[in-house]
Amino acid sequence: MPVWHERTAEARERGDLVVVGLIQEQHPDRCRLFLDWQNIDWPILVDSLNRSGVSAVPLVWAIDEHGVLRHTRPTPEWVLGTFLETAWSAPQGPSVEPLSCNEAEKHYLEGRYTESIEAATKHLAEAATDASMLFLLGCAHRARYDAHRTTPTHSGMHDSDFQAAIDAWSRAIEAAPSNYIYRRRIQQYGPRLDKPYPFYDWIAEARDALRKRGADVPRLVVEPEGSELATPVRTHDLAETDDREPDAKHAIAIDELAIAVHGVVAPNPVRVGSSFRLYWKLRANEGVKLDAEADAPVAWIELPNGFTATRKKRMANPVAPTRTPVERTIEYEVHVDAAVEPGSHTIRGYALVPICDDATGTCKLVRRSLSREIVVRAPK
């Protein structure tokens, strides 16, 4: 975008050219932050469901004043030369019908995510490999997950939606393996070995630059987590530093009721010889809250034979200093060796979580067990 913004500046200032962007982001407010940072003032349209049907990005389309698509891969030179200098004639055929919505899309675009999930699920019962509907189902599950966990009354009702989104997006890739949009969505939350680039590592730089300018910094509804900020790697690093078990003597009191735990695996299912991202989502149940002033929660895991991780001990992701944490996330990068037998395997461990009692204000550290079944399939 910055290249096109710079090259088309004069034509846009003269009023000869209008540039409009189209993004397939699940969280479009991140795009707004990027635009403010780069001083880009185009209007940006949001197509989170990929209703435009694109399978690769970036794409540039040249549309004339009559609404006719004249070029699908123009260069800046062609746009500033041939495109602007040609007197394009109006089309003689019938006008294009507006893009209609199916029931699941309509509900999603109106913010009714539960109804969207229900409509998509009903459709998939008869068309299980409809890739676009599978992708929509994943978007709806993730949107409901985000909408619920960012409310003050977050109760964990839809904690399973994150895994449901990963599962639906994984099925979409199975149905349409060459679709760039579908693959990037899984890679956004998946392991570092499968990342083409860090997705949102620019956010801290953008915020810092806007503050130095004295400009407003757009608030993100959902902060990117570890996987979304992580730098790609090309080899599985097994080095372990300061990987001592945090409660080897079982000195911390066990409390299985104070903290709700939900494990998420991305992608899902896992393939033999591949890597995956394991998320532990920790949320305080009614009557307690996470202690924002104490050290971050820490997890320790024991892996089945043939499973390896860079570290068995991991700290929770940091949270924005302006926010009170409703939940904390701990992420692991796990590799499945080629010799692992397909089937069900279980990762177990525990988390040490600082909590405070709402009634008494008493704060303490508790131990909560962790367990997540991993379904491993043979390589494709």
Secondary structure, 3 states (H helix, E strand, C coil): CHHHHHHCHHHHHHCCCCCCEEECCCCCHHHHHHHHHHCCCCCEEECCCCCCCCCCCCCCCEECCCCCEEECCCCHHHHHHHHHHCCCCCCCCCCCCCCCCCHHHHHHHCCCHHHHHHHHHHHHCCCCCCHHHHHHHHHHHHHHHHHHHCCCCCCCCCCCHHHHHHHHHHHHHHHCCCCHHHHHHHHHHCCHHHCCCCCCCCHHHHHHHHHHHCCCCCCCCCCCCHHHHCCCCCCCCCCCCCCCCCCCCCCCCECCCCEEEEEEEECCCEECCCEEEEEEEEEECCCEEECCCCCCCEEEEECCCCEEECCCEEECCCCCCCCCCCEEEEEEEEEECCCCCCEEEEEEEEEEEEEEECCCCCEEEEEEEEEEEEEEECCC
